[in-house]
């Protein structure tokens, strides 16, 4: 596929060019003004935009690198066939009416895919707004004109409208764009293709993605890994991320692993930075776009100089609850007290009007703060709006002079999130970064820290084996939650996978006495009911002599509610903690292992995380450390350390269980897992089937 040829074309054509069509004007006029040689194709016109029109692509007599197609769906397919036959690089298919348009549209999209597959023709779209390569500049974007700076930020959005929104957000921050793409239906070129291409682009340092769904997750995350390997940050805004209720649904995994949670989990595992909205995404991009890669480092500490005590106080408030702090800078205390009369707080510092009038003192002040060992970034809070240049230079000139010789990054920002003046990018030539508001700087610093600290832990693991092809066991139990594996079969599956289970005995219909010695304190419960505690169908601390009475009571409850009356008796395991483990199957991104604290209170206890399956030892260890590491457990008063090795072995057993049941199960809950000093025991398992 010649996607690189399409997105960085030397020759371009527009099929359906028409001065009365807004989509055509949005794309064509900026290119003509930029001096791009655009070939016009329209069989109904002799000329458009003052240029001659060819009746067809073939009539141009040249295999074009990029063709913008502004005709309907049926004619788009015809144009694609012609472009493929000519050896063109690719087309931008702007028309709707493909897969989103019913059976006829789906057939047209399949036809478009077949043409591309047989010829290598790259296709952006269909049902898209096209692309902009601001470096060339080539503008095949139909979604509204916007004048862009060229720079290192790439944007790929599955929503055409939101491409324009992202570009406007970048423009407000004076961030330059390398390539922006509206990917549309992704009939041929998918999200992973764009990320893979941009990972190799020397003009791109950060890729911003607006995602509706990831259609090919394995290829997508492989492309993300490539981007990280080339030092390119990836930031994603996932649409449709509304949190679902944490109430019990069919299973604990069903309540926890909704689509928003799954995407968050996968993004963290693979080193994709998560954005909450458009402004957040472009805020996070700011430092990646401006700092040279040798200055990419964790940024948890900032020094700040302001011109107002109120600004200093508000900046401190804004940092509360973020990962960024303003350290006290004690090393500068004597110097500041001597040079800045009335300074109450060193960081953020109100430099006062007295200092602002003395350029020599200003320069020395900036040098001292830039050299402070306690801070990773020096922030000057000052004016950067349109029309502020003359006034702004009072501080910006000495600040830029220090930036030119400093190894610490220096950044200037207004307090509020305002649009930056078109004069501000010149500051970057002198080593000064710029940003749109103190809150946006804090987000950018946190994103830089996350990206760097993820380091080599992020990225796809080598093994992505699928579950074995197997059948569910016989004797499935029909319940209101769905078909579930009987308790005894579920326990056997756990044991076969290497997960230790609490000793038990199943009492079938007609039996109410034990044949096994399970100890002096027992748990008696209905075996094959998914949410038995809601029915009062669990008895704890039962003595062996009282088992028969409890069995009769439970069977009465079963008869009352019309559920299975099989009873299980278990040894009552004493532990000092409870955990939950589960498997969520069939998400957009694959199957996940879940692990968390809380046991029967898992929906409210928090502390739940996960990884894509299968797990290797490193992934299992990381998951245990995240949820139940020594530092985590130490935060709970009176809680003893959990046995890390046993937890890792249990999670590897969970991965093996997924391998055994993943072809037919819909979810797996192992809950609770009782944590003892020496190990972990599974007390119950709910395995639901297709």
C-alpha positions as CSV (number, residue, x, y, z in Angstrom):
1,X,0.0,0.0,0.0
2,X,1.4,3.4,-1.0
3,X,0.0,5.4,2.0
4,X,3.2,7.4,2.3
5,X,3.0,8.4,-1.4
6,X,-0.6,9.5,-0.9
7,X,0.0,11.6,2.3
8,X,3.2,13.3,0.9
9,X,2.3,13.8,-2.7
10,X,4.3,15.6,-5.4
11,X,1.3,15.5,-7.8
12,X,-2.3,16.0,-6.9
13,X,-5.7,16.0,-8.6
14,X,-9.2,16.8,-7.6
15,X,-12.0,14.8,-9.2
16,X,-15.3,16.7,-9.0
17,X,-13.6,20.1,-8.6
18,X,-16.3,22.7,-8.5
19,X,-16.2,26.4,-7.5
20,X,-19.8,26.2,-6.3
21,X,-19.0,23.3,-3.9
22,X,-17.9,24.3,-0.4
23,X,-15.9,21.0,0.1
24,X,-14.0,21.7,-3.1
25,X,-13.2,25.3,-2.1
26,X,-12.0,24.3,1.3
27,X,-9.4,22.1,-0.2
28,X,-8.5,23.7,-3.5
29,X,-8.2,27.4,-2.8
30,X,-5.6,27.0,0.0
31,X,-3.5,24.8,-2.3
32,X,-3.7,27.3,-5.1
33,X,-2.8,30.1,-2.8
34,X,0.2,28.1,-1.6
35,X,1.4,27.5,-5.2
36,X,0.6,23.8,-5.3
37,X,0.1,22.5,-8.8
38,X,-3.5,21.1,-8.7
39,X,-4.9,19.2,-11.7
40,X,-8.6,19.6,-12.1
41,X,-10.9,16.8,-13.2
42,X,-14.6,17.5,-14.1
43,X,-16.2,16.1,-17.2
44,X,-19.0,18.8,-17.0
45,X,-16.6,21.8,-16.9
46,X,-14.0,23.1,-19.3
47,X,-12.3,25.0,-16.5
48,X,-12.6,25.7,-12.7
49,X,-10.6,28.1,-10.5
50,X,-9.3,29.6,-13.7
51,X,-7.6,26.3,-14.7
52,X,-8.4,23.8,-17.4
53,X,-10.4,20.7,-16.5
54,X,-9.7,17.2,-17.8
55,X,-12.7,15.0,-18.4
56,X,-11.1,12.1,-16.5
57,X,-8.0,11.0,-14.5
58,X,-6.8,9.1,-17.6
59,X,-6.9,12.3,-19.7
60,X,-4.4,13.9,-17.4
61,X,-1.8,11.5,-18.9
62,X,0.0,11.0,-15.5
63,X,-0.3,8.7,-12.5
64,X,-1.1,11.1,-9.8
65,X,0.3,10.6,-6.2
66,X,-2.9,11.8,-4.5
67,X,-6.5,12.2,-5.8
68,X,-9.2,14.0,-3.9
69,X,-12.5,12.5,-5.0
70,X,-15.6,14.7,-4.5
71,X,-18.2,12.7,-6.3
72,X,-20.9,10.3,-4.9
73,X,-20.3,6.8,-3.6
74,X,-20.9,5.0,-6.9
75,X,-18.7,7.3,-8.9
76,X,-16.1,7.2,-6.2
77,X,-15.7,3.5,-6.7
78,X,-15.4,4.1,-10.5
79,X,-12.7,6.7,-9.8
80,X,-10.9,4.3,-7.5
81,X,-10.8,1.7,-10.3
82,X,-9.5,4.2,-12.8
83,X,-6.8,5.4,-10.3
84,X,-5.7,1.9,-9.6
85,X,-5.4,1.1,-13.3
86,X,-3.3,4.2,-13.8
87,X,-0.9,3.4,-10.9
88,X,-1.9,6.4,-8.8
89,X,-0.7,6.4,-5.2
90,X,-4.1,6.7,-3.5
91,X,-7.4,8.5,-3.2
92,X,-9.2,10.5,-0.6
93,X,-12.8,9.3,-0.7
94,X,-14.9,12.0,0.8
95,X,-18.3,10.7,-0.1
96,X,-20.6,9.0,2.4
97,X,-23.1,6.3,1.6
98,X,-20.7,3.4,2.1
99,X,-20.7,0.9,5.1
100,X,-22.7,3.4,7.2
101,X,-25.4,3.5,4.5
102,X,-27.0,0.0,4.6
103,X,-26.6,-3.0,2.3
104,X,-26.0,-1.1,-0.9
105,X,-23.3,1.0,0.8
106,X,-21.7,-2.0,2.4
107,X,-21.4,-3.6,-1.1
108,X,-19.8,-0.5,-2.5
109,X,-17.3,-0.5,0.4
110,X,-16.4,-4.1,-0.3
111,X,-15.9,-3.2,-3.9
112,X,-13.6,-0.4,-2.9
113,X,-11.6,-2.7,-0.7
114,X,-11.3,-5.3,-3.5
115,X,-9.9,-2.7,-5.8
116,X,-7.3,-1.5,-3.2
117,X,-6.3,-5.1,-2.3
118,X,-5.6,-6.0,-5.9
119,X,-3.7,-2.9,-6.8
120,X,-2.1,-1.5,-3.6
121,X,-4.1,1.7,-3.9
122,X,-4.2,3.6,-0.6
123,X,-7.6,5.0,0.4
124,X,-8.3,7.6,3.0
125,X,-11.9,7.2,4.0
126,X,-14.5,6.8,2.7
127,X,-17.0,9.1,4.5
128,X,-14.1,11.4,5.6
129,X,-12.9,15.0,5.5
130,X,-9.5,14.2,3.9
131,X,-6.1,15.2,5.1
132,X,-3.6,18.1,5.4
133,X,0.2,17.8,5.0
134,X,1.2,21.2,6.5
135,X,4.8,20.6,5.8
136,X,4.5,20.6,2.0
137,X,1.8,22.2,2.1
138,X,-0.9,20.0,0.6
139,X,-4.5,20.5,1.6
140,X,-7.0,17.8,0.8
141,X,-9.1,18.6,3.8
142,X,-12.8,19.4,3.0
143,X,-14.0,20.1,6.5
144,X,-13.5,23.8,6.7
145,X,-10.6,26.1,6.0
146,X,-8.0,26.6,8.7
147,X,-4.5,28.1,8.3
148,X,-1.9,26.1,10.1
149,X,1.6,26.4,11.3
150,X,3.9,23.6,10.1
151,X,5.3,21.6,13.1
152,X,5.6,18.3,14.9
153,X,2.1,17.5,15.9
154,X,0.1,14.9,13.9
155,X,-3.6,14.4,14.2
156,X,-5.6,11.4,13.1
157,X,-9.4,11.4,13.9
158,X,-12.1,8.9,13.0
159,X,-14.5,11.8,13.3
160,X,-14.1,14.2,10.5
161,X,-15.6,17.1,12.4
162,X,-13.3,16.6,15.3
163,X,-10.2,16.9,13.0
164,X,-11.2,20.5,12.6
165,X,-11.7,20.9,16.3
166,X,-8.3,19.5,17.1
167,X,-6.6,21.8,14.5
168,X,-8.3,24.8,16.0
169,X,-7.1,23.7,19.5
170,X,-3.6,23.4,18.1
171,X,-3.9,26.8,16.4
172,X,-4.9,28.5,19.7
173,X,-1.7,27.1,21.3
174,X,0.4,28.1,18.2
175,X,1.4,24.4,17.8
176,X,2.5,23.4,14.4
177,X,1.0,20.4,12.5
178,X,2.8,17.9,10.4
179,X,-0.1,15.8,9.1
180,X,-3.8,15.8,10.0
181,X,-6.0,13.0,8.7
182,X,-9.8,12.3,8.9
183,X,-9.8,8.5,8.6
184,X,-13.5,8.0,8.2
185,X,-14.7,4.4,7.7
186,X,-11.2,3.1,7.3
187,X,-12.2,0.7,4.6
188,X,-8.6,0.3,3.4
189,X,-6.2,2.4,5.5
190,X,-6.8,1.9,9.2
191,X,-5.8,3.8,12.3
192,X,-2.7,1.5,12.7
193,X,-1.5,2.3,9.2
194,X,-1.4,6.0,10.0
195,X,0.3,5.5,13.4
196,X,2.9,3.2,11.7
197,X,3.6,5.8,9.0
198,X,3.8,8.7,11.4
199,X,6.2,6.8,13.7
200,X,8.8,7.0,10.9
201,X,8.0,10.6,10.0
202,X,11.0,12.8,11.0
203,X,8.7,15.8,11.1
204,X,6.4,14.3,13.8
205,X,7.1,14.0,17.5
206,X,3.7,13.5,18.9
207,X,0.6,11.8,17.4
208,X,-2.9,12.9,18.7
209,X,-5.6,10.4,18.0
210,X,-9.4,10.8,18.2
211,X,-10.8,7.3,18.4
212,X,-14.3,5.9,18.1
213,X,-13.2,2.3,18.0
214,X,-10.0,0.4,17.3
215,X,-10.8,-2.0,14.6
216,X,-7.5,-4.0,14.5
217,X,-6.1,-3.8,18.1
218,X,-3.1,-6.0,17.6
219,X,-1.8,-4.0,14.6
220,X,-2.7,-0.8,16.3
221,X,-0.7,-1.5,19.5
222,X,2.2,-2.8,17.4
223,X,2.2,0.6,15.6
224,X,2.1,2.4,19.0
225,X,5.1,0.3,20.1
226,X,7.0,1.4,17.0
227,X,6.1,5.0,17.7
228,X,7.5,4.7,21.2
229,X,10.7,3.0,19.9
230,X,11.2,6.0,17.6
231,X,10.6,8.5,20.4
232,X,7.2,9.5,19.3
233,X,4.5,10.1,21.9
234,X,0.9,8.9,21.3
235,X,-2.0,10.7,22.9
236,X,-5.6,9.4,22.5
237,X,-9.0,10.9,23.0
238,X,-11.4,8.0,23.1
239,X,-15.0,8.9,22.3
240,X,-17.9,7.3,24.2
241,X,-16.1,7.0,27.5
242,X,-19.0,7.5,29.8
243,X,-18.6,5.5,33.0
244,X,-21.1,2.8,33.5
245,X,-22.7,1.8,36.8
246,X,-20.6,-0.3,39.2
247,X,-23.7,-2.2,40.4
248,X,-23.6,-6.0,40.1
249,X,-24.6,-7.1,36.6
250,X,-24.2,-10.6,35.3
251,X,-20.8,-10.9,36.9
252,X,-18.3,-8.8,38.6
253,X,-16.3,-8.6,35.4
254,X,-19.4,-7.4,33.6
255,X,-19.8,-4.6,36.1
256,X,-16.1,-3.5,36.1
257,X,-14.8,-4.1,32.5
258,X,-17.0,-1.7,30.6
259,X,-15.7,-0.2,27.3
260,X,-14.3,2.9,29.0
261,X,-12.3,0.9,31.5
262,X,-11.0,-1.6,28.9
263,X,-9.7,1.2,26.7
264,X,-8.1,2.9,29.7
265,X,-6.4,-0.3,30.7
266,X,-5.1,-1.1,27.2
267,X,-3.8,2.5,26.8
268,X,-1.9,2.3,30.1
269,X,-0.4,-1.1,29.2
270,X,0.8,0.1,25.8
271,X,2.0,3.6,26.7
272,X,-0.8,5.6,25.1
273,X,-1.5,8.8,27.0
274,X,-5.2,9.2,27.7
275,X,-6.9,12.6,27.1
276,X,-10.3,13.5,28.5
277,X,-11.3,16.1,26.0
278,X,-9.9,18.0,23.0
279,X,-8.2,20.7,25.1
280,X,-6.6,18.1,27.4
281,X,-5.2,16.3,24.3
282,X,-3.5,19.4,22.9
283,X,-2.4,20.5,26.3
284,X,-0.6,17.2,26.8
285,X,1.0,17.6,23.4
286,X,2.7,21.0,24.2
287,X,6.0,19.9,25.7
288,X,6.4,16.9,23.3
289,X,6.0,19.4,20.4
290,X,8.4,22.0,21.7
291,X,11.2,20.3,23.7
292,X,14.0,18.5,21.9
293,X,13.9,14.8,22.7
294,X,17.1,15.1,24.8
295,X,15.1,17.2,27.3
296,X,12.2,14.7,27.6
297,X,12.4,13.7,31.2
298,X,10.0,13.2,34.2
299,X,8.6,16.6,35.2
300,X,7.2,16.5,38.7
301,X,8.7,19.7,40.0
302,X,8.3,23.2,38.7
303,X,9.7,26.5,39.7
304,X,7.6,29.5,38.8
305,X,8.1,33.2,38.6
306,X,5.0,35.5,38.5
307,X,4.3,39.2,38.6
308,X,1.5,39.0,41.2
309,X,1.0,37.3,44.6
310,X,-2.5,36.4,43.4
311,X,-1.2,34.6,40.4
312,X,1.3,32.7,42.6
313,X,-1.5,31.7,45.0
314,X,-3.8,30.5,42.2
315,X,-1.0,28.6,40.5
316,X,-0.4,26.8,43.8
317,X,-4.1,25.9,44.0
318,X,-4.1,24.6,40.4
319,X,-1.2,22.3,41.2
320,X,-3.0,20.7,44.1
321,X,-4.2,17.2,43.2
322,X,-1.9,17.0,40.2
323,X,1.4,15.2,39.9
324,X,3.3,18.5,39.8
325,X,4.6,20.3,42.9
326,X,6.4,23.6,43.5
327,X,9.3,22.7,45.7
328,X,10.5,25.3,48.3
329,X,13.9,26.1,46.5
330,X,15.6,26.5,49.8
331,X,19.0,26.8,48.0
332,X,17.8,30.2,46.7
333,X,16.5,31.5,50.0
334,X,19.3,33.9,50.9
335,X,19.7,35.3,47.4
336,X,16.0,35.9,46.9
337,X,15.6,37.6,50.3
338,X,18.4,39.9,49.4
339,X,17.3,40.8,45.9
340,X,13.5,40.6,46.0
341,X,12.2,42.8,48.8
342,X,9.1,41.5,50.5
343,X,9.2,38.0,48.9
344,X,7.1,35.8,51.2
345,X,7.3,32.6,49.2
346,X,10.1,31.5,47.0
347,X,8.1,29.2,44.7
348,X,5.9,30.4,43.1
349,X,7.7,33.7,43.4
350,X,6.0,37.1,43.1
351,X,9.0,39.1,41.8
352,X,7.3,42.5,42.4
353,X,7.3,45.6,40.3
354,X,10.7,46.6,41.8
355,X,12.5,43.7,40.2
356,X,10.7,44.1,36.9
357,X,12.3,47.5,36.3
358,X,15.9,46.2,36.6
359,X,16.9,44.1,33.6
360,X,20.2,43.0,35.2
361,X,18.3,41.7,38.3
362,X,15.7,40.1,36.1
363,X,18.4,38.2,34.1
364,X,20.1,37.1,37.3
365,X,16.7,36.0,38.8
366,X,15.9,33.9,35.7
367,X,19.4,32.3,35.8
368,X,19.1,31.4,39.5
369,X,15.7,29.8,39.1
370,X,16.8,28.0,35.9
371,X,19.7,26.5,37.7
372,X,17.8,25.4,40.8
373,X,18.4,21.7,41.4
374,X,15.0,21.1,42.9
375,X,13.0,21.9,39.7
376,X,12.6,20.2,36.3
377,X,11.1,23.2,34.5
378,X,11.1,26.9,35.0
379,X,7.7,28.6,34.2
380,X,7.3,32.3,33.7
381,X,3.7,33.4,34.1
382,X,3.3,36.4,31.7
383,X,1.3,37.8,28.9
384,X,1.3,36.1,25.5
385,X,-1.9,37.3,23.8
386,X,-2.3,39.0,20.4
387,X,-1.2,42.6,20.9
388,X,0.9,41.8,24.0
389,X,4.3,41.7,22.2
390,X,5.7,45.1,23.1
391,X,4.6,44.9,26.7
392,X,5.5,41.3,27.0
393,X,9.1,41.8,25.9
394,X,9.9,43.6,29.1
395,X,10.3,40.1,30.7
396,X,10.5,37.9,27.6
397,X,13.7,39.4,26.3
398,X,15.9,38.6,29.4
399,X,14.0,35.3,29.8
400,X,14.8,34.2,26.3
401,X,18.4,35.2,26.8
402,X,18.7,32.8,29.7
403,X,16.9,30.1,27.8
404,X,19.5,30.2,25.0
405,X,22.2,29.0,27.4
406,X,20.2,27.0,29.9
407,X,20.0,23.2,30.1
408,X,16.8,23.4,32.1
409,X,13.6,23.8,29.9
410,X,12.2,27.3,30.2
411,X,8.5,28.0,29.4
412,X,6.3,31.0,29.5
413,X,2.5,31.0,29.8
414,X,-0.4,33.3,30.6
415,X,-2.3,32.4,33.8
416,X,-5.5,31.7,31.9
417,X,-6.2,29.4,29.0
418,X,-6.1,32.1,26.3
419,X,-5.3,32.1,22.6
420,X,-1.6,32.8,22.1
421,X,-0.5,35.7,19.8
422,X,0.8,34.9,16.4
423,X,4.1,36.5,17.4
424,X,4.9,34.0,20.1
425,X,6.3,31.1,18.0
426,X,9.4,33.2,17.5
427,X,10.3,32.6,21.1
428,X,10.9,28.9,20.3
429,X,13.8,29.9,18.1
430,X,15.5,31.1,21.3
431,X,14.7,28.0,23.3
432,X,11.6,29.2,25.1
433,X,8.5,26.9,25.1
434,X,5.1,28.5,25.2
435,X,1.8,27.3,26.6
436,X,-1.9,28.3,26.9
437,X,-2.5,28.6,30.6
438,X,-1.0,27.4,33.9
439,X,-3.4,24.4,34.1
440,X,-2.4,23.4,30.6
441,X,1.3,23.4,31.6
442,X,0.5,21.1,34.5
443,X,-1.2,18.7,32.2
444,X,1.7,18.8,29.8
445,X,4.2,18.1,32.6
446,X,2.2,15.2,33.8
447,X,2.0,13.7,30.3
448,X,5.7,14.0,29.8
449,X,6.3,12.3,33.2
450,X,3.9,9.5,32.3
451,X,5.5,8.9,28.9
452,X,9.1,8.8,30.2
453,X,8.3,6.7,33.3
454,X,6.4,4.1,31.3
455,X,9.6,3.5,29.5
456,X,10.3,-0.1,28.6
457,X,7.3,-1.4,30.6
458,X,4.9,-0.2,27.8
459,X,4.3,-2.1,24.7
460,X,2.8,-5.4,23.4
461,X,4.2,-8.6,24.8
462,X,5.6,-11.2,22.4
463,X,2.9,-13.8,23.1
464,X,-0.6,-13.1,22.0
465,X,-1.7,-16.8,21.7
466,X,-5.5,-17.5,21.4
467,X,-7.5,-19.8,23.7
468,X,-7.6,-23.4,22.9
469,X,-10.5,-24.7,20.8
470,X,-12.6,-26.6,23.4
471,X,-16.1,-27.3,24.4
472,X,-17.8,-26.2,27.6
473,X,-18.3,-29.0,30.2
474,X,-21.6,-30.9,30.4
475,X,-24.2,-30.1,33.0
476,X,-24.3,-26.3,32.6
477,X,-26.8,-24.6,34.9
478,X,-29.4,-22.2,33.5
479,X,-29.6,-19.1,35.7
480,X,-30.9,-15.6,35.4
481,X,-27.4,-14.4,34.8
482,X,-26.9,-16.9,31.9
483,X,-25.6,-20.4,31.6
484,X,-23.0,-21.1,34.3
485,X,-20.6,-23.9,34.9
486,X,-21.5,-26.1,37.9
487,X,-19.5,-25.4,41.0
488,X,-17.7,-28.7,41.0
489,X,-16.7,-28.4,37.4
490,X,-15.6,-24.8,37.9
491,X,-13.3,-25.8,40.8
492,X,-11.8,-28.6,38.8
493,X,-11.0,-26.1,36.0
494,X,-9.3,-23.8,38.4
495,X,-7.2,-26.7,39.9
496,X,-6.3,-27.9,36.4
497,X,-5.0,-24.4,35.7
498,X,-2.8,-24.4,38.8
499,X,-5.1,-22.2,41.0
500,X,-5.4,-23.5,44.6
501,X,-8.9,-23.9,45.9
502,X,-10.4,-24.2,49.4
503,X,-11.3,-27.8,50.2
504,X,-15.0,-28.6,49.5
505,X,-17.6,-31.3,49.1
506,X,-20.7,-31.1,46.9
507,X,-23.9,-32.5,48.3
508,X,-26.3,-33.5,45.5
509,X,-30.1,-33.7,45.9
510,X,-31.1,-36.1,48.7
511,X,-27.7,-35.9,50.5
512,X,-27.2,-33.8,53.6
513,X,-24.2,-35.4,55.3
514,X,-20.4,-35.0,54.7
515,X,-18.0,-37.8,53.8
516,X,-14.9,-35.6,54.0
517,X,-13.2,-34.0,57.0
518,X,-13.2,-30.3,56.2
519,X,-12.4,-28.9,59.6
520,X,-14.5,-27.6,62.5
521,X,-15.6,-24.3,61.0
522,X,-17.5,-24.7,57.6
523,X,-19.2,-22.6,55.0
524,X,-22.5,-24.1,53.6
525,X,-24.0,-22.5,50.5
526,X,-26.1,-23.2,47.4
527,X,-23.5,-24.3,44.9
528,X,-25.0,-23.3,41.5
529,X,-26.5,-19.9,42.1
530,X,-24.6,-16.9,40.8
531,X,-25.5,-14.4,43.5
532,X,-26.4,-16.6,46.4
533,X,-25.7,-13.9,49.1
534,X,-28.7,-11.9,47.8
535,X,-30.9,-14.9,48.7
536,X,-29.4,-15.5,52.1
537,X,-28.1,-18.8,50.8
538,X,-24.8,-18.8,52.6
539,X,-24.1,-19.9,56.2
540,X,-20.7,-19.1,57.8
541,X,-19.0,-20.7,60.7
542,X,-21.1,-23.8,60.7
543,X,-20.1,-26.8,62.9
544,X,-20.0,-30.2,61.2
545,X,-23.0,-31.4,63.4
546,X,-25.1,-28.6,62.1
547,X,-24.5,-29.2,58.4
548,X,-27.6,-31.2,57.8
549,X,-29.8,-28.5,59.3
550,X,-28.2,-25.9,57.1
551,X,-28.6,-28.0,54.0
552,X,-32.3,-28.4,54.6
553,X,-32.6,-24.6,55.1
554,X,-30.8,-23.8,51.9
555,X,-32.8,-26.3,49.9
556,X,-36.0,-24.6,51.2
557,X,-34.6,-21.3,49.9
558,X,-33.8,-22.9,46.6
559,X,-37.4,-24.2,46.3
560,X,-38.8,-20.9,47.2
561,X,-36.8,-19.1,44.5
562,X,-36.9,-21.8,41.9
563,X,-33.1,-22.2,41.7
564,X,-30.8,-25.3,41.7
565,X,-30.7,-26.9,45.2
566,X,-27.2,-28.5,45.0
567,X,-25.3,-27.5,48.1
568,X,-21.6,-27.2,48.7
569,X,-19.7,-27.4,52.0
570,X,-16.3,-25.8,52.2
571,X,-13.6,-25.4,54.8
572,X,-13.9,-21.8,56.2
573,X,-10.5,-20.4,55.3
574,X,-9.0,-17.8,57.7
575,X,-7.0,-15.1,55.9
576,X,-6.0,-11.5,56.4
577,X,-7.2,-10.2,53.0
578,X,-9.5,-10.8,50.1
579,X,-8.9,-10.3,46.5
580,X,-10.8,-10.8,43.2
581,X,-9.5,-12.1,39.9
582,X,-11.5,-12.4,36.7
583,X,-11.4,-12.7,32.9
584,X,-13.4,-10.3,30.6
585,X,-13.8,-11.7,27.1
586,X,-14.8,-10.3,23.8
587,X,-14.0,-6.6,24.1
588,X,-13.0,-4.5,21.1
589,X,-9.4,-4.8,22.2
590,X,-9.3,-8.5,23.2
591,X,-9.6,-10.5,26.4
592,X,-8.4,-9.1,29.7
593,X,-7.3,-10.4,33.1
594,X,-8.7,-8.5,36.0
595,X,-7.2,-8.4,39.5
596,X,-8.2,-6.3,42.5
597,X,-8.6,-6.0,46.2
598,X,-12.0,-6.4,47.9
599,X,-13.4,-9.9,47.4
600,X,-17.1,-9.8,47.8
601,X,-17.0,-5.9,47.9
602,X,-15.1,-5.7,44.7
603,X,-17.4,-3.1,43.1
604,X,-16.9,-0.6,45.9
605,X,-13.5,-1.5,47.2
606,X,-11.5,-0.1,44.2
607,X,-7.9,-1.1,43.6
608,X,-8.8,-3.0,40.5
609,X,-6.5,-3.2,37.4
610,X,-5.8,-5.6,34.6
611,X,-3.8,-6.6,31.6
612,X,-4.4,-8.0,28.1
613,X,-4.3,-11.8,28.0
614,X,-2.3,-14.0,27.9
615,X,-0.2,-13.0,30.8
616,X,3.5,-13.7,31.0
617,X,5.4,-13.5,34.3
618,X,6.5,-9.9,33.9
619,X,2.9,-8.8,33.2
620,X,1.6,-10.8,36.2
621,X,4.3,-9.3,38.5
622,X,3.5,-5.8,37.3
623,X,-0.2,-6.4,37.9
624,X,0.4,-7.7,41.4
625,X,2.7,-4.8,42.2
626,X,0.1,-2.3,41.0
627,X,-2.8,-3.7,43.0
628,X,-1.2,-5.4,46.0
629,X,2.5,-4.4,46.2
630,X,4.1,-3.8,49.5
631,X,3.7,0.0,49.2
632,X,0.0,-0.3,48.3
633,X,-1.0,-2.7,51.1
634,X,1.0,-0.6,53.6
635,X,-1.5,2.2,52.9
636,X,-4.2,0.1,54.7
637,X,-4.0,0.4,58.4
638,X,-3.4,-3.0,60.1
639,X,-3.1,-4.9,56.8
640,X,-0.2,-7.4,56.6
641,X,1.9,-7.8,53.4
642,X,0.3,-10.0,50.8
643,X,2.3,-13.0,49.4
644,X,3.6,-11.7,46.1
645,X,4.9,-15.0,44.7
646,X,1.6,-16.8,45.4
647,X,-0.4,-14.0,43.8
648,X,1.8,-14.0,40.7
649,X,1.3,-17.8,40.4
650,X,-2.4,-17.4,40.8
651,X,-2.6,-14.8,38.0
652,X,-0.5,-17.1,35.7
653,X,-3.0,-19.8,36.6
654,X,-5.8,-17.4,35.6
655,X,-4.1,-16.9,32.2
656,X,-3.9,-20.7,31.8
657,X,-7.6,-20.9,32.8
658,X,-8.4,-18.4,30.1
659,X,-6.5,-20.6,27.6
660,X,-8.7,-23.5,28.6
661,X,-12.1,-21.7,28.6
662,X,-11.7,-18.6,26.5
663,X,-13.2,-20.2,23.4
664,X,-16.6,-20.8,25.1
665,X,-16.8,-18.6,28.2
666,X,-18.1,-15.0,28.3
667,X,-16.7,-14.1,31.7
668,X,-14.9,-15.6,34.7
669,X,-15.0,-14.4,38.3
670,X,-12.8,-16.0,41.0
671,X,-14.2,-14.3,44.1
672,X,-13.2,-14.2,46.8
673,X,-9.5,-15.2,46.7
674,X,-8.6,-15.5,50.4
675,X,-5.1,-14.2,51.1
676,X,-3.1,-15.9,53.8
677,X,0.4,-15.5,55.0
678,X,1.5,-18.5,52.9
679,X,-0.7,-18.4,49.9
680,X,-3.9,-17.7,48.1
681,X,-7.0,-19.9,48.0
682,X,-10.0,-19.6,45.6
683,X,-13.3,-19.9,47.5
684,X,-15.7,-19.5,44.6
685,X,-15.7,-19.2,40.8
686,X,-18.5,-18.1,38.5
687,X,-17.9,-19.0,34.9
688,X,-20.6,-17.9,32.5
689,X,-20.8,-19.3,29.0
690,X,-21.9,-18.3,25.5
